Amino acid sequence: MDIRQMRYFIAIAEEKNITSAAHRLHMSQPPLSLQLKQMEEELGVMLVERHGKKLELTDKGQLLYRHALNIVHAFEEVKNELQETDEGRKGNLSVGINTLSVPEFPEWLEAFHSSFPLVYLRIVQNDSAYLAELVKNRTIELGLVRLPLANQDLNYLPLYNESFVFVCRQNGKDEISIEEISKYPLILPSTEGLGSYNIIHEAFTKAQLPLQVICECSDMNVLMQMVSSGIGSTIVPESVFQSYGHSNLFTRNISDAEMVSSVGLIWLKQHHLSRPARNFIGLVKQRLGLSNNGDE
């Protein structure tokens, strides 16, 4: 097998459909089907099980997929290192962004693309814990996440902090106490084990107050729609409301509990950081007025 076939198999494994994988690879379906057949014959194992048009990886296919990802990403890193002489003007940059949103991210991307138009960008959106795993297995190089996020294998660059706000349909006073919030049915962002969820729970535990959680939702559009329809209220970082809030919703500052969300940039420790990635980190630091030391 060569690197080209590994790219083919990754597309097949992720799309679970030959037609979709062929479209993603900008090739026709018959040659891709032939490549899959040749890979199975060369390796002497069945890599996929066919259920109509849908494909499912066998245990051998799962093993090949994991190794193919590592090999292709390692190959991309070699390519990026060889392009260092171009000072990052070419190459690839994959960045993950947390589901809770970073409002400045589109502006950062626009500025980066203006400075480095030949760098191919790949953007992935998911929750912070999943993005950390993608960074660890080198599926993406950088991740914009909500902290805290315990992981010893990652470098962290804290970017800024912001307060949580209470969001509901009733317009009223500017502030609300945590005791008052405890009487509201709540829809919490994300799921257990992630930074924002834990920050909210810890604040109520510290205050020895009940938390009436009726729903958890990692999709902020859906969460705000549920609040807008009157199903419940929520507690989110202020920028999340700015990005996803509806016109019939109102925010109140939480007067007596420190709930602060920290946004950070992560990358893999003791690992080569590509020139495009270092350029992106430098741009973010410049935009936020941060020190330009220690980004490698």
Secondary structure, 3 states (H helix, E strand, C coil): CCHHHHHHHHHHHHHCCHHHHHHHCCCCHHHHHHHHHHHHHHHCCCCEEEECCEEEECHHHHHHHHHHHHHHHHHHHHHHHHCHHHCCCEEEEEEEEECCCCCCHHHHHHHHHHHCCEEEEEEEEECHHHHHHHHHCCCCCEEEEEECCCCCCEEEEEEEEEEEEEEECCCCCCEECHHHHCCCCEEEECCCCCHHHHHHHHHHHHCCCCCCEEEEECCHHHHHHHHHCCCCEEEEEHHHHHHHCCCCCEEEEECCCCCEEEEEEEEECCCCCCHHHHHHHHHHHHHHCCCCCCCC
